[in-house]
Amino acid sequence: ERDYPHLMSPVARPRRVHPTKVRLIEAVLQMRKTQPYEAITVENVLELSGVSRGSLYHHFNDFYDLIEAAELVRFTKYVDVSMQRIIDMASGAKTREDLVSGIQQITRETQSPAMAQVRMDRIAALARAQGNPRFQKALATEQERLTEALAEVVADAQVKGWFDRAIDPRAVAVFIQAYTLGRVIDEISHAEMDPEAWNALIDRVIELAFVNPNLPQ
């Protein structure tokens, strides 16, 4: 049984953050529940957090630095939850069928209509990183953790003979994330597809393209 300790370490060791920074970030996240980042102002944040303007600029380079920090927190929480779910599933898999069943369950969780806002938020974060080296670097670190976690699970399954060894693990990891984010394409349409039809297609693609049916369990 694998417990993937090296993948767990970023999640298990929370970073220490100054209390004032936490208050500012939490104020932004609180307002973000009801309005887009573009509508959030310095005055709103200072009023809600009770922090002075001087303290804000002591802890952040500028107001956009604060906004990016808050968005990174949202993104990181998603990555942490996703990694934990993936690691739990992979650690508990004893057979190829266990792995396939676990992947199918995660598919239904990640592709659920209830996760639509999370998918949109991830895309918004990625779009914000475009042309913004500072935020792109921070976001890339979190994104890489998730990609590595997925790739590690695939590589381990290949060693066990459960996944096709001819397929690059990182390519699989990126592909899985790509179809998750791609769900947004249909969600903004006026005529959405049947969610179960989408899940069934993903199940079929994984079974045909990745899972190795020729080796014993």
Order of alpha helices (4+ residues) and beta strands (2+ residues): alpha-alpha-alpha-alpha-alpha-alpha-alpha-alpha-alpha-alpha
